[in-house]
Amino acid sequence: MGKRAGTGRAEGEFYDPDRRDVAAHIEWQKQGAWVVIWGPYTRRYWAFGCWPLPEGGQVVSAPDPDGLYTEMRRVEREGKYLKWRYGRRRRTDPDPAS
């Protein structure tokens, strides 16, 4: 396999179906709250927040899935993701007669 002109990388080095599958799995786990991709040139996972966020949205990246999950959780806490996803839940009295 020869090197691609100007990139210093071998042909086909950008094609990485295993990492793309990992990105798709992370996106599936997050149930539509994030769009997750593998960036073949940057060699990083990228996640784009898809719930109502301040203008400009939120993008995080990491070189591995564990780092990406960490960054996503941080943004979810700061962006009040759980409140958006599940709303406010009222406490209910198990025995209203008492």
N, C-alpha and C positions, 0 to 999 in steps of 0.2 A: 504494500500500500504506500503510495507516494504522499508527500506533504502537499497540502493545498496552498496555492500561491498566496503569500502575504499573511497567512494565519499561523504558521508554525505548528499546525495540527494535521494529523493524518486524515485522509479521506474517510468518511463514515464515523469519525470520532464524535460528531454531534448527535448521532442517532443512538439513543439510549432508552430502549423500550422498558427496561426494568424501572428506571427512575420515573419515567412517564406514568407507569402503572402505580407507583407509590403515590405520586401527586394526585392521580385520579382517585385513589383509595382515600386519601386524606380529605379531598373535596367531598366524597361520598359520605364520610363520617360526619362532616360538619353540616350536612343536610341543607345545602344551598346558602349557607351564611357566608361562605368564602368561595372564591374561584381560585383554584390552586394549579400551578403549572411548574414544570421543570424547565429551567432556562439552560438550554444546552451550551450557549456561548459563555454565560456567566458561571455555569456549573453550580447553580444554587436553585433551591426551591423558592417560589414566589407565591404569596397569597394576597388576594385583593378582597377586602371586606365588602359585603353586599347588603348589609342592613343599614338603616338610616344613620349615617355618620355626618359629622360636620363637613362643610364644603371642602373638597379636595380628597375626601375619602381616606382610606388607610391601606397602605401596602407594606407588607413585611417580607423579609427574606432570610434564609439561613442555608448553610451548606449541607445540612442533614435534616431528616424529618423531626428528630427530637428538638433541635433548635427552633425549627419552624413552629412546632406545637407550643413551645415556650413563648415565642413572640406572639402567636395568635391569642393565647390565653391572656397575656398582658394587655393586648389591645381590647379584648373582650371585656376585661375588668374595667379599663379606663373608659370604654365606649358604652358602658351599661348594656351590653349585649343580652345578658340574662333577663333584664327587665323588659327589653324589647321582645325577646323571643317568647317569654312566658307571661308577661304582664304582671300586674299585682294580683296576688292571691289573697283572698280574705280568709281569715281564720274562721272556721265554723265550729260551733259548739256541738259536740257529739250527742248531747242530750238536751235539746232546747227546753224541755219541761222542768229541768232542775234549776 
